[in-house]
Amino acid sequence: MRAGFFKFLTVPCRDTRIFALLVFFGAGLALSIFHVFTDRQKSRIEKYAMLFFAVMANAICGILASLHILGISTKAPDAFFILRVWDLLDPEDAPSVVSRIYLILPVWNIINCVLLIVSFRLGWITDKNISDEKAGRLEILLGSLITAVIFVVCQFIFKLYWAITFSICVIYATSFSDAFGSIFYPERRQAALANLDSQGTPGPAEKSETCRLCGRQIQPPETPYVINRKLIVCKQCNDNIQSRT
């Protein structure tokens, strides 16, 4: 077992492709932390590295957490993981029908993780999914504090498997980040959503409209711009958005 472990660690050194992926993964991790504390615009290659890190970290940890819940054995000499599904389906090991029904939850999570990787591989998820939105200091402070509390509770009180702890922290960190961004920085959040659209679609102003970013009244015959099919902005705000994309 020890020999197999050290053999696994030497694989990246012998396979340049795996080594390159690990370097790219590490770069994505470093850039994700770096851009929390800087206002510098992300380049396309930086966004792609951050996307690669986010997809692989979430997918791999999600799969490992689900396999751990289902019941994993690493004692077999010729395989890293053996899923003991039949043992779990045995009435002696799973005494109630309810406990067997719960198996669908980790299985469904594995399916979602696989779909995430497939979507990334087929180009359905691209660097455009990495937002240029800047996190505020209050948002970072509150999010970090809450995530740290969740980590301590999961890891040291409930003593959960590390991949399960990671998955829970990611879910709550994302949820709280969206909530704090909408509460404390609503205009910035709307601008970030507007940046996801490459072009603003102009339309004739049949009546007075209000720009959702600056709050200015758009009076006819001035043309309002509709972004993401729902965000109405004035020409000046639309030009500012396009200059940043």
Secondary structure, DSSP 8 states (H G I E B T S, - for coil): -HHHHHHHHHHHHH-HHHHHHHHHHHHHHHHHHHTTS------HHHHHHHHHHHHHHHHHHHHHHHHHHH-EE---TT-S-EE-HHHHHSTTTS-SHHHHHTTHHHHHHHHHHHHHHHHHHTTSS-GGGS------HHHHHHHHHHHHHHHHIIIIIS---HHHHHHHHHHHHHHHHHHHHHHH-HHHHHHHHHHTSSS-EE---SS-EE-TTT--EE-TTS--EEETTTEEE-HHHHHHHHHH-
